[in-house]
Amino acid sequence: MKNKEILGLSAIILTILLLAACAAIQSGYAPPPRHPAEEGEDLRQCTACHDMEEAEIPYDKFDHGLYFADNHRQVAGRFGGVCAGCHRSSFCADCHGLGIELKPSIKNQTENFRRTPHRGDYLTRHVIDGRINPTSCYRCHGNPKSSQTCSECHG
Amino acid sequence: MNGDTDETRYFLTRAFFYWNKPGFLSRLGFITGDAMYVNYDEEIYSQGYSMWLSLGAGMRFLDDAVEVKLSGDWSDDPFFDSDIRGLLKIQYTY
């Protein structure tokens, strides 16, 4: 009985120490709410100005290169304040908002550099992609049994 | 496709361009083009491939706050034969 109490107490202390260590790792740095307007600078390339060696934020991950649209989910989720420096939330909702009639690939047809996944014949390809990795659909469309976008055809 | 297949079994090729402020048409804001060809490992509705072409152009006004974009698509795939779609979009950024 005493051993169990000691083990329990040790687990609590270790958890507190772990949380304290994690908090210490966080620098507490918060980017300004709006990025200063730099005339003539290309704000899409963060590393053109921000030094990576002493950066509290991985600015290289925010460089808007060819594959940024594919991989922005993780950094946007972790450092949303950096995105907010240039983009309002309505910019995100333009693609990620629910209940929008037109899918992003059609609505932004001329912005082909965004590499939206549903371009072209995705009506055909979704049968294949959905069977191999349905979780990639769930992220935006939710549960297939309750999703309005799925139930329209699949019942 | 078989139920135990663990890889995507189609071959997709895509080529696209986005030409911002084309010199020969200075009044245009941009011209875009997109082409996609997909070859499936098995026929779907008796068709083993799909093609998709898209062309677009746009103009910007009022210090780029207003964008007028026009695009046209053509596709031939297992679901649609020679499908044509056009889209006119007027966007105001405030």
Boltz contact constraints between the chains, C-beta under 6 A:
constraints:
  - contact:
      token1: [A, 109]
      token2: [B, 56]
      max_distance: 6.0
  - contact:
      token1: [A, 109]
      token2: [B, 71]
      max_distance: 6.0
  - contact:
      token1: [A, 109]
      token2: [B, 87]
      max_distance: 6.0
  - contact:
      token1: [A, 110]
      token2: [B, 32]
      max_distance: 6.0
  - contact:
      token1: [A, 110]
      token2: [B, 56]
      max_distance: 6.0
  - contact:
      token1: [A, 110]
      token2: [B, 58]
      max_distance: 6.0
  - contact:
      token1: [A, 110]
      token2: [B, 69]
      max_distance: 6.0
  - contact:
      token1: [A, 110]
      token2: [B, 71]
      max_distance: 6.0
  - contact:
      token1: [A, 112]
      token2: [B, 16]
      max_distance: 6.0
  - contact:
      token1: [A, 112]
      token2: [B, 18]
      max_distance: 6.0
  - contact:
      token1: [A, 112]
      token2: [B, 32]
      max_distance: 6.0
  - contact:
      token1: [A, 112]
      token2: [B, 34]
      max_distance: 6.0
  - contact:
      token1: [A, 113]
      token2: [B, 18]
      max_distance: 6.0
  - contact:
      token1: [A, 120]
      token2: [B, 36]
      max_distance: 6.0
  - contact:
      token1: [A, 120]
      token2: [B, 52]
      max_distance: 6.0
  - contact:
      token1: [A, 121]
      token2: [B, 38]
      max_distance: 6.0
  - contact:
      token1: [A, 121]
      token2: [B, 50]
      max_distance: 6.0
  - contact:
      token1: [A, 121]
      token2: [B, 52]
      max_distance: 6.0
  - contact:
      token1: [A, 121]
      token2: [B, 77]
      max_distance: 6.0
  - contact:
      token1: [A, 123]
      token2: [B, 79]
      max_distance: 6.0
  - contact:
      token1: [A, 124]
      token2: [B, 44]
      max_distance: 6.0
  - contact:
      token1: [A, 124]
      token2: [B, 50]
      max_distance: 6.0
  - contact:
      token1: [A, 124]
      token2: [B, 77]
      max_distance: 6.0
  - contact:
      token1: [A, 124]
      token2: [B, 78]
      max_distance: 6.0
  - contact:
      token1: [A, 132]
      token2: [B, 8]
      max_distance: 6.0
